[in-house]
Amino acid sequence: MIPFDYHNAQTVKEAAALIDHRSVQAIAGGTTLIDLMKLNVLTPASLVHVRDALPSGVSSDEQTLHIGAATTMAELADAEKGGRAFPVIRQSLILAASPQIRNMATIGGNLLQRTRSPYYRHPDMPIDGHAITNHGEDVDTAMLAVLGNSGRLVGMYPGDFAISAVAFDAQLELSNGETNRRVNAREFYQVPQQKEFQYSTKLKPNEVITGVIFPVSASLKNSYYFKIRDRSSYAFALASAAVGLDIQNGIIRRANVGIGGLGSIPWHSSAAEQALTGQAPTDDVFRAAAQAALASAQPPAGLEYKVTLAQRTLERALQTLRDDGPLDDDALWAMQHGRSDTQPTQRGA
């Protein structure tokens, strides 16, 4: 880690006047940024502490859920009008990280996680994209994208909460201290272009995320986040699914689908939603939706298995939500601590 200057901003305007997200970066919880600085992957000359400048807290009414950007993952997950009212949000936060990280990491920072692919996480790795067949046998491909990669080697977006944000059509509030604007989460993340090997965003150099707004819906209340990992707890997703279903009179009136662990950006699947909406919630319909969700996948060599894994993950999430509803807390904590195989019959084990 190289030396850096440190500033403690008290207002968004003060922070925005300093940061450029390159040589001067914003820090709140620091759970991702400090790791990257220790690796010398990021070498900002200055850090601006923004946590005191950003709004925090969670509120909701019949139409919207509002989350301040300085709210920690733990605060949102435990909020009666936040995570406890909307299962997919609570589950995606708790399954994402250890209690220590959830107590430090803020929602604004969580949404801006960098890829965990070694093509980005190591300063000696190449800085541009490569042809899809151009990687050696010793390269860890598990964190490469199979969706939104344009047939190249690009990093996978590693987070969980953002999968829920795009699945349920959340908006991000952005501000430079003078001008405020909202951007749909589905449009905020931009798939890598040309020689880029990780996503870009619509965040301007002098802007910060100040809040997140979810529209409240029946499917957000009846929702589920299912995550497959290579170890039982505290690991990034190999595949995950954020799903919500509004089922009335045996017909899916509304569906929300996001896919994690595979996309270069938090992946919203409108194709899966279209395949589900207006249909009966049968296994065949779920299978067709899962196939539609992965139809555009372009897996790098060695990652073909992830397409099948993601399809099965999405099917399983939809089946569990249909048959058992959202996870209760006993089952959620059992899944997080590796004490359950997440079979519906073992909930609460």
C-alpha positions in Angstrom: 0.0 0.0 0.0 1.3 3.4 -1.0 1.0 6.5 1.3 -2.1 8.5 0.9 -3.8 11.7 2.2 -7.0 11.4 4.2 -9.9 13.8 4.4 -13.1 13.5 6.5 -16.0 15.1 4.6 -19.0 16.3 6.6 -21.3 17.0 3.6 -22.0 15.5 0.2 -21.0 18.8 -1.4 -17.6 18.8 0.4 -17.0 15.2 -0.6 -18.0 15.7 -4.2 -15.6 18.7 -4.5 -12.7 16.4 -3.8 -13.4 12.9 -5.2 -12.9 11.8 -8.8 -13.1 8.0 -8.2 -9.6 7.6 -9.5 -6.8 9.4 -7.8 -9.1 10.6 -5.1 -11.5 7.9 -3.9 -14.4 7.8 -1.5 -14.3 5.5 1.5 -17.1 4.6 4.0 -16.7 1.1 5.5 -13.6 0.3 3.5 -14.1 -3.4 3.4 -13.4 -3.6 -0.3 -11.3 -0.5 -1.0 -8.6 -1.2 1.7 -8.2 -4.8 0.4 -7.5 -3.5 -3.1 -5.1 -0.8 -1.8 -3.2 -3.5 0.1 -2.8 -5.4 -3.2 -1.7 -2.2 -4.9 -4.5 -2.8 -7.4 -5.8 0.6 -6.5 -3.3 3.4 -5.6 -5.3 6.5 -4.8 -3.3 9.6 -3.7 -6.2 10.6 -1.4 -9.1 9.1 0.4 -12.2 11.0 1.4 -14.2 9.5 4.2 -17.9 10.0 3.3 -19.8 8.0 5.9 -20.5 11.1 8.0 -21.7 12.9 4.9 -24.1 10.4 3.6 -27.7 9.7 4.8 -28.3 6.5 6.7 -31.4 4.7 8.0 -34.2 2.6 6.5 -37.9 3.6 6.0 -40.8 2.3 4.0 -44.4 2.9 3.2 -46.9 1.1 1.0 -45.1 2.2 -2.2 -41.4 2.4 -1.5 -38.5 1.2 0.6 -35.8 3.9 1.1 -32.3 3.0 2.2 -29.6 5.6 3.0 -26.3 4.9 1.4 -24.4 5.0 4.8 -26.7 2.3 6.2 -24.6 -0.8 7.0 -25.5 -4.2 5.6 -26.3 -5.4 9.2 -28.6 -2.4 9.8 -30.6 -3.0 6.6 -30.8 -6.7 7.1 -32.2 -6.3 10.7 -34.5 -3.3 10.0 -38.2 -4.1 10.7 -39.2 -2.1 7.7 -36.3 -3.2 5.7 -34.8 -6.7 5.5 -37.2 -8.2 7.9 -40.1 -7.1 5.7 -38.6 -8.1 2.4 -37.0 -11.5 2.5 -34.8 -11.3 -0.6 -33.0 -8.2 0.8 -32.3 -9.8 4.2 -31.2 -13.0 2.7 -28.9 -11.5 0.1 -27.2 -9.4 2.8 -26.8 -12.2 5.4 -25.6 -14.7 2.9 -23.1 -12.2 1.5 -20.6 -11.8 4.3 -19.5 -12.4 7.9 -21.1 -10.5 10.8 -17.9 -8.4 11.1 -18.1 -7.3 7.4 -21.9 -6.7 7.6 -21.3 -4.4 10.6 -18.8 -2.3 8.7 -19.8 -2.3 5.0 -22.2 0.3 3.8 -24.9 -0.2 1.2 -23.5 2.5 -1.1 -20.0 0.8 -1.1 -21.5 -2.6 -1.4 -23.1 -1.7 -4.7 -19.7 -0.7 -6.1 -17.8 -3.9 -5.5 -15.0 -4.7 -7.9 -14.7 -8.0 -9.6 -12.9 -10.8 -7.7 -11.4 -12.2 -10.9 -7.6 -12.5 -10.7 -7.4 -10.7 -14.0 -8.2 -7.6 -12.0 -7.3 -8.5 -8.4 -3.6 -8.8 -9.1 -1.5 -5.9 -10.3 0.6 -8.1 -12.6 -2.3 -9.5 -14.5 -3.0 -8.1 -18.0 -5.0 -4.9 -18.1 -7.0 -5.5 -21.2 -9.5 -8.1 -22.3 -8.5 -11.3 -24.2 -10.0 -13.7 -26.7 -12.3 -16.2 -25.0 -9.8 -19.0 -25.6 -6.7 -17.1 -24.5 -6.1 -18.2 -20.9 -3.7 -20.8 -19.5 -4.6 -23.8 -17.5 -3.3 -22.2 -14.3 -5.7 -19.3 -14.5 -8.6 -19.4 -12.0 -11.6 -19.0 -14.3 -14.3 -19.3 -11.6 -14.7 -15.6 -11.2 -15.0 -14.9 -15.0 -18.3 -13.9 -16.4 -20.5 -16.1 -18.7 -23.2 -13.4 -19.2 -22.5 -9.9 -20.5 -18.9 -10.8 -21.6 -19.2 -10.3 -25.4 -17.2 -13.5 -25.9 -14.2 -12.2 -24.0 -12.5 -12.8 -20.7 -14.1 -10.3 -18.3 -14.6 -10.3 -14.5 -17.7 -11.4 -12.8 -19.6 -9.0 -10.6 -19.2 -10.6 -7.1 -21.9 -9.0 -5.0 -25.3 -10.3 -3.7 -27.4 -7.3 -2.7 -27.1 -5.7 -6.1 -28.7 -8.8 -7.7 -31.8 -8.1 -5.6 -31.6 -4.4 -6.6 -31.7 -5.2 -10.3 -34.2 -8.0 -10.0 -36.7 -5.8 -8.2 -36.1 -2.6 -10.3 -34.5 -0.5 -7.6 -33.3 3.1 -8.2 -30.1 4.6 -7.0 -30.0 8.2 -5.8 -26.9 10.0 -6.9 -25.7 13.5 -5.8 -22.8 15.9 -6.2 -24.0 18.1 -3.4 -25.9 20.5 -5.6 -27.7 18.3 -8.2 -29.5 15.1 -7.3 -30.7 12.5 -9.8 -32.0 8.9 -9.9 -30.8 6.1 -12.1 -32.4 2.7 -12.4 -30.1 0.0 -11.0 -30.6 -2.0 -14.2 -29.1 0.9 -16.2 -26.5 2.0 -13.6 -24.2 -0.9 -14.3 -22.6 -1.0 -17.8 -21.3 -4.2 -19.4 -17.5 -4.1 -20.2 -16.8 -2.7 -23.7 -13.8 -3.1 -26.0 -10.8 -3.6 -23.8 -12.6 -3.2 -20.5 -12.4 -6.2 -18.3 -14.9 -5.2 -15.6 -18.1 -3.2 -15.5 -18.4 0.6 -15.5 -21.2 2.7 -14.0 -23.1 5.8 -14.7 -21.6 7.4 -11.5 -20.0 10.7 -12.5 -16.5 11.6 -11.2 -17.9 14.1 -8.6 -21.0 12.1 -7.6 -21.7 9.7 -4.7 -24.5 7.2 -4.1 -26.7 8.7 -1.4 -29.6 6.2 -1.4 -31.4 3.2 -2.8 -35.2 3.0 -3.5 -37.1 -0.2 -4.0 -40.7 -0.1 -5.2 -42.8 -2.2 -2.8 -44.7 -5.0 -4.5 -46.3 -8.4 -3.7 -43.4 -10.1 -5.3 -40.8 -8.2 -3.2 -42.7 -9.4 -0.1 -42.8 -13.0 -1.4 -39.2 -13.4 -2.4 -36.1 -15.6 -2.0 -32.3 -15.4 -2.5 -30.6 -18.7 -3.2 -26.9 -19.0 -3.4 -24.5 -21.8 -4.4 -20.9 -21.5 -3.0 -17.8 -23.6 -3.2 -17.7 -23.8 0.6 -20.6 -23.8 3.1 -20.4 -20.2 4.3 -18.9 -16.7 3.7 -18.0 -17.3 0.1 -18.8 -15.6 -3.2 -21.5 -17.1 -5.4 -20.8 -19.7 -8.0 -24.4 -19.1 -9.0 -27.2 -17.3 -7.2 -30.8 -16.3 -7.9 -32.9 -13.4 -6.5 -36.6 -14.3 -7.3 -40.0 -13.0 -6.4 -43.4 -14.3 -7.4 -46.9 -12.8 -7.2 -49.2 -15.8 -7.7 -52.9 -15.2 -7.8 -55.5 -17.9 -8.6 -52.8 -20.3 -9.7 -51.2 -17.9 -12.2 -48.0 -15.9 -11.9 -49.1 -12.3 -12.2 -45.7 -10.9 -11.7 -42.2 -12.3 -11.6 -38.8 -10.8 -10.7 -35.5 -12.6 -11.5 -31.9 -11.6 -11.0 -28.9 -13.9 -11.4 -25.6 -13.7 -9.5 -22.3 -15.3 -9.8 -22.3 -15.3 -13.6 -22.7 -11.8 -15.0 -20.2 -9.1 -15.7 -22.8 -6.9 -14.0 -25.6 -7.7 -11.6 -27.8 -9.6 -14.0 -31.5 -8.9 -14.5 -33.3 -11.5 -16.6 -36.3 -10.1 -18.4 -36.4 -13.2 -20.5 -37.0 -15.4 -17.5 -39.6 -12.9 -16.2 -41.5 -13.0 -19.5 -41.4 -16.8 -19.5 -42.9 -16.9 -16.1 -45.6 -14.1 -16.2 -49.1 -15.4 -17.1 -48.1 -19.0 -16.6 -48.9 -21.6 -13.9 -46.0 -22.0 -11.5 -45.1 -25.5 -12.7 -41.7 -27.2 -12.8 -41.9 -27.2 -16.6 -42.5 -23.4 -16.6 -39.6 -22.9 -14.2 -37.3 -25.0 -16.4 -38.2 -23.0 -19.5 -37.6 -19.7 -17.6 -34.2 -20.9 -16.5 -33.3 -21.9 -20.0 -34.4 -18.5 -21.3 -32.3 -16.8 -18.6 -29.1 -18.5 -19.8 -29.8 -18.5 -23.5 -27.2 -15.7 -24.2 -24.5 -17.2 -22.0 -21.0 -17.3 -23.6 -18.9 -19.3 -21.1 -15.1 -19.2 -21.3 -13.5 -22.6 -21.8 -13.8 -24.6 -18.6 -16.9 -22.7 -17.3 -19.5 -24.5 -19.4 -20.7 -26.1 -16.1 -21.8 -22.8 -14.8 -24.6 -22.5 -17.3 -26.2 -25.7 -16.1 -25.4 -24.7 -12.5 -27.2 -21.4 -12.9 -30.2 -23.0 -14.6 -30.6 -25.4 -11.8 -30.1 -22.7 -9.2 -32.8 -20.6 -10.7 -35.2 -23.6 -10.9 -34.5 -24.5 -7.3 -35.1 -21.0 -6.1 -38.5 -20.7 -7.9 -39.6 -24.2 -6.7 -38.6 -23.4 -3.1 -40.4 -20.1 -3.1 -43.5 -21.7 -4.6 -43.6 -24.7 -2.2 -42.3 -23.2 1.0 -42.3 -19.4 0.7 -39.4 -17.3 1.9 -36.8 -18.7 4.3 -37.5 -18.3 7.9 -34.6 -17.1 10.1 -33.8 -20.6 11.4 -33.3 -21.9 7.9 -31.4 -18.7 6.8 -28.9 -18.9 9.6 -28.5 -22.7 9.1 -27.7 -22.0 5.4 -25.2 -19.3 6.2 -23.3 -21.4 8.8 -23.3 -24.5 6.7 -25.6 -26.5 8.9 -28.2 -27.2 6.2 -28.2 -28.3 2.6 -31.1 -25.9 2.0 -33.5 -28.6 1.1 -37.0 -27.3 1.9 -37.6 -30.4 4.1 -34.7 -29.4 6.3 -35.7 -25.8 7.0 -35.0 -24.9 10.6 -32.5 -27.7 11.0 
